[in-house]
Amino acid sequence: MKTVCIEIPEKIIFSLKIPNSELQERLRTELAIRLYQKGILGFGKARELAGLHKWDFQKMLTKENVAVNYDSDELEKDLETVGIL
């Protein structure tokens, strides 16, 4: 597994309006949302990065006013999953 670490200056960390206990989880979620929004990361991998279940990630995107990209390939996969195709 490859790991990427990002250094954030201490003065910026102190400026964040996020409790230290939530910092890592919140930054991962924010990164996942923005990468998905920009089309850099697909829904499944963004959800995985955020550490959320499919529906929880979708709720998060809705809360953040991020459109969910749902194309015909994803519809076909979902239909196969529920046994319609």
N, CA, C and O of each residue as an XYZ file, in Angstrom:
340
protein
N       0.838     -1.172      0.000
C       0.000      0.000      0.000
C       0.885      1.238      0.000
O       1.858      1.323      0.749
N       0.537      2.182     -0.840
C       1.278      3.436     -0.882
C       0.554      4.456     -0.021
O      -0.669      4.579     -0.090
N       1.301      5.181      0.783
C       0.741      6.182      1.672
C       1.283      7.551      1.302
O       2.472      7.702      1.020
N       0.417      8.537      1.304
C       0.828      9.909      1.043
C       0.567     10.724      2.302
O      -0.538     10.712      2.843
N       1.578     11.419      2.755
C       1.434     12.286      3.920
C       1.539     13.736      3.465
O       2.412     14.085      2.671
N       0.660     14.561      3.965
C       0.662     15.977      3.624
C       1.011     16.756      4.881
O       0.388     16.585      5.928
N       2.007     17.608      4.763
C       2.379     18.440      5.898
C       1.521     19.698      5.887
O       1.425     20.393      4.876
N       0.909     19.975      7.015
C       0.106     21.181      7.168
C       0.745     21.991      8.289
O       0.892     21.503      9.410
N       1.121     23.224      7.984
C       1.761     24.051      9.023
C       0.886     24.161     10.275
O      -0.339     24.249     10.200
N       1.553     24.151     11.411
C       0.861     24.164     12.693
C      -0.083     25.359     12.819
O      -1.175     25.227     13.370
N       0.327     26.519     12.316
C      -0.526     27.707     12.451
C      -1.824     27.549     11.650
O      -2.848     28.128     12.013
N      -1.787     26.778     10.574
C      -3.010     26.520      9.811
C      -3.883     25.522     10.569
O      -5.101     25.687     10.634
N      -3.273     24.502     11.136
C      -4.031     23.526     11.919
C      -4.757     24.216     13.070
O      -5.917     23.910     13.346
N      -4.079     25.142     13.740
C      -4.705     25.871     14.839
C      -5.831     26.775     14.344
O      -6.759     27.080     15.092
N      -5.750     27.201     13.085
C      -6.781     28.079     12.516
C      -8.023     27.313     12.076
O      -9.088     27.906     11.906
N      -7.898     26.003     11.891
C      -9.046     25.205     11.473
C     -10.088     25.168     12.581
O      -9.765     25.067     13.765
N     -11.328     25.251     12.170
C     -12.421     25.207     13.146
C     -12.918     23.776     13.286
O     -14.108     23.488     13.161
N     -11.956     22.884     13.551
C     -12.241     21.463     13.684
C     -11.553     20.970     14.956
O     -10.362     21.218     15.142
N     -12.277     20.279     15.830
C     -11.632     19.728     17.038
C     -10.527     18.737     16.653
O     -10.660     18.002     15.674
N      -9.456     18.723     17.417
C      -8.332     17.823     17.132
C      -8.771     16.374     17.003
O      -8.219     15.628     16.193
N      -9.757     15.968     17.792
C     -10.218     14.579     17.763
C     -10.886     14.223     16.428
O     -10.988     13.043     16.093
N     -11.339     15.213     15.668
C     -12.017     14.981     14.389
C     -11.158     15.360     13.186
O     -11.577     15.175     12.043
N      -9.978     15.880     13.428
C      -9.158     16.481     12.379
C      -8.848     15.539     11.220
O      -9.130     15.875     10.070
N      -8.282     14.380     11.492
C      -7.875     13.473     10.432
C      -9.086     12.990      9.624
O      -9.062     13.006      8.393
N     -10.133     12.565     10.316
C     -11.331     12.070      9.637
C     -11.961     13.166      8.774
O     -12.354     12.918      7.634
N     -12.051     14.353      9.315
C     -12.680     15.467      8.593
C     -11.876     15.860      7.359
O     -12.457     16.113      6.304
N     -10.549     15.915      7.472
C      -9.715     16.271      6.323
C      -9.793     15.206      5.235
O      -9.809     15.535      4.049
N      -9.841     13.942      5.621
C      -9.986     12.866      4.629
C     -11.324     12.990      3.904
O     -11.395     12.819      2.687
N     -12.387     13.289      4.661
C     -13.713     13.442      4.058
C     -13.746     14.637      3.125
O     -14.270     14.540      2.015
N     -13.200     15.753      3.552
C     -13.158     16.955      2.707
C     -12.377     16.687      1.422
O     -12.793     17.102      0.340
N     -11.253     15.998      1.543
C     -10.455     15.665      0.368
C     -11.231     14.754     -0.568
O     -11.234     14.966     -1.781
N     -11.882     13.754     -0.022
C     -12.669     12.822     -0.830
C     -13.777     13.553     -1.591
O     -13.988     13.301     -2.777
N     -14.475     14.450     -0.914
C     -15.568     15.200     -1.548
C     -15.035     16.053     -2.690
O     -15.603     16.048     -3.782
N     -13.974     16.768     -2.458
C     -13.439     17.663     -3.498
C     -12.854     16.891     -4.677
O     -13.016     17.307     -5.825
N     -12.180     15.777     -4.414
C     -11.635     14.974     -5.510
C     -12.763     14.382     -6.352
O     -12.652     14.299     -7.575
N     -13.842     13.972     -5.697
C     -15.003     13.459     -6.423
C     -15.651     14.577     -7.234
O     -15.974     14.396     -8.408
N     -15.837     15.718     -6.608
C     -16.490     16.855     -7.252
C     -15.739     17.279     -8.520
O     -16.360     17.664     -9.511
N     -14.429     17.208     -8.489
C     -13.605     17.621     -9.635
C     -13.410     16.505    -10.656
O     -12.766     16.713    -11.685
N     -13.958     15.328    -10.383
C     -13.842     14.220    -11.315
C     -12.490     13.528    -11.280
O     -12.152     12.772    -12.191
N     -11.723     13.782    -10.241
C     -10.399     13.172    -10.097
C     -10.509     11.769     -9.524
O      -9.660     10.915     -9.780
N     -11.566     11.536     -8.742
C     -11.778     10.252     -8.092
C     -13.239      9.862     -8.274
O     -14.136     10.691     -8.123
N     -13.470      8.595     -8.600
C     -14.823      8.094     -8.776
C     -15.545      7.965     -7.437
O     -14.933      8.071     -6.374
N     -16.854      7.735     -7.508
C     -17.690      7.663     -6.307
C     -17.192      6.599     -5.328
O     -17.019      6.879     -4.142
N     -16.963      5.383     -5.820
C     -16.567      4.279     -4.942
C     -15.258      4.533     -4.217
O     -15.147      4.281     -3.017
N     -14.274      5.028     -4.940
C     -12.966      5.290     -4.322
C     -13.014      6.506     -3.411
O     -12.340      6.532     -2.381
N     -13.801      7.513     -3.776
C     -13.951      8.686     -2.910
C     -14.629      8.283     -1.611
O     -14.235      8.721     -0.531
N     -15.648      7.448     -1.726
C     -16.359      6.949     -0.553
C     -15.399      6.162      0.334
O     -15.419      6.287      1.558
N     -14.569      5.360     -0.295
C     -13.583      4.558      0.440
C     -12.580      5.462      1.159
O     -12.244      5.221      2.318
N     -12.105      6.501      0.471
C     -11.176      7.448      1.082
C     -11.810      8.132      2.287
O     -11.156      8.338      3.308
N     -13.080      8.479      2.162
C     -13.793      9.129      3.265
C     -14.108      8.155      4.395
O     -14.395      8.573      5.517
N     -14.057      6.857      4.102
C     -14.369      5.857      5.119
C     -15.854      5.779      5.425
O     -16.252      5.476      6.550
N     -16.678      6.057      4.407
C     -18.121      6.071      4.595
C     -18.800      4.995      3.760
O     -18.281      4.583      2.722
N     -19.957      4.546      4.217
C     -20.781      3.646      3.421
C     -21.382      4.433      2.255
O     -21.445      5.662      2.288
N     -21.815      3.716      1.238
C     -22.327      4.340      0.012
C     -23.376      5.409      0.304
O     -23.282      6.530     -0.197
N     -24.372      5.062      1.113
C     -25.476      6.002      1.351
C     -25.034      7.170      2.218
O     -25.517      8.288      2.037
N     -24.132      6.932      3.151
C     -23.629      8.023      3.990
C     -22.818      9.019      3.155
O     -22.904     10.230      3.360
N     -22.032      8.493      2.214
C     -21.256      9.384      1.348
C     -22.195     10.176      0.438
O     -21.987     11.367      0.202
N     -23.215      9.514     -0.062
C     -24.180     10.212     -0.917
C     -24.886     11.322     -0.123
O     -25.097     12.415     -0.648
N     -25.248     11.050      1.124
C     -25.857     12.085      1.974
C     -24.896     13.248      2.178
O     -25.303     14.410      2.161
N     -23.605     12.928      2.373
C     -22.595     13.964      2.562
C     -22.481     14.837      1.316
O     -22.371     16.059      1.415
N     -22.507     14.204      0.140
C     -22.441     14.967     -1.106
C     -23.652     15.884     -1.239
O     -23.520     17.038     -1.646
N     -24.819     15.376     -0.899
C     -26.040     16.187     -0.962
C     -25.928     17.372     -0.009
O     -26.265     18.500     -0.370
N     -25.463     17.118      1.190
C     -25.288     18.175      2.190
C     -24.335     19.253      1.685
O     -24.523     20.436      1.967
N     -23.316     18.843      0.939
C     -22.309     19.765      0.413
C     -22.695     20.340     -0.956
O     -21.910     21.055     -1.579
N     -23.911     20.020     -1.418
C     -24.397     20.480     -2.728
C     -23.496     20.042     -3.884
O     -23.254     20.801     -4.822
N     -23.009     18.811     -3.798
C     -22.180     18.239     -4.855
C     -23.046     17.263     -5.645
O     -23.618     16.331     -5.080
N     -23.138     17.481     -6.940
C     -23.952     16.615     -7.795
C     -23.334     15.224     -7.859
O     -22.116     15.076     -7.957
N     -24.187     14.211     -7.804
C     -23.742     12.829     -7.912
C     -23.741     12.459     -9.389
O     -24.763     12.568    -10.065
N     -22.596     12.025     -9.880
C     -22.469     11.611    -11.276
C     -22.913     10.161    -11.380
O     -22.210      9.255    -10.930
N     -24.056      9.947    -11.962
C     -24.616      8.599    -12.060
C     -24.892      8.342    -13.531
O     -25.860      8.854    -14.094
N     -24.025      7.538    -14.150
C     -24.183      7.303    -15.587
C     -24.802      5.934    -15.863
O     -25.107      5.182    -14.938
N     -24.981      5.626    -17.124
C     -25.645      4.375    -17.510
C     -24.862      3.137    -17.079
O     -25.464      2.106    -16.778
N     -23.540      3.220    -17.044
C     -22.729      2.080    -16.589
C     -23.014      1.778    -15.114
O     -23.146      0.618    -14.724
N     -23.105      2.824    -14.309
C     -23.391      2.628    -12.886
C     -24.813      2.090    -12.684
O     -25.047      1.256    -11.810
N     -25.752      2.568    -13.492
C     -27.117      2.057    -13.427
C     -27.140      0.572    -13.755
O     -27.808     -0.204    -13.072
N     -26.426      0.177    -14.780
C     -26.376     -1.227    -15.173
C     -25.794     -2.086    -14.046
O     -26.317     -3.159    -13.746
N     -24.711     -1.611    -13.425
C     -24.118     -2.350    -12.305
C     -25.105     -2.494    -11.150
O     -25.222     -3.563    -10.551
N     -25.814     -1.408    -10.844
C     -26.798     -1.463     -9.765
C     -27.933     -2.428    -10.096
O     -28.389     -3.169     -9.226
N     -28.387     -2.423    -11.337
C     -29.455     -3.338    -11.748
C     -28.994     -4.788    -11.672
O     -29.767     -5.667    -11.290
N     -27.734     -5.044    -12.034
C     -27.178     -6.393    -11.913
C     -27.107     -6.807    -10.441
O     -27.387     -7.956    -10.099
N     -26.736     -5.875     -9.588
C     -26.609     -6.153     -8.159
C     -27.945     -6.582     -7.559
O     -27.990     -7.493     -6.732
N     -29.022     -5.938     -7.965
C     -30.334     -6.281     -7.403
C     -31.020     -7.392     -8.184
O     -32.143     -7.776     -7.859
N     -30.342     -7.918     -9.227
C     -30.848     -9.081     -9.950
C     -31.850     -8.787    -11.051
O     -32.575     -9.685    -11.479
N     -31.902     -7.551    -11.515
C     -32.832     -7.207    -12.600
C     -32.212     -7.518    -13.952
O     -32.938     -7.843    -14.891
N     -30.908     -7.428    -14.079
C     -30.247     -7.775    -15.350
C     -29.482     -9.065    -15.231
O     -28.865     -9.509    -16.199
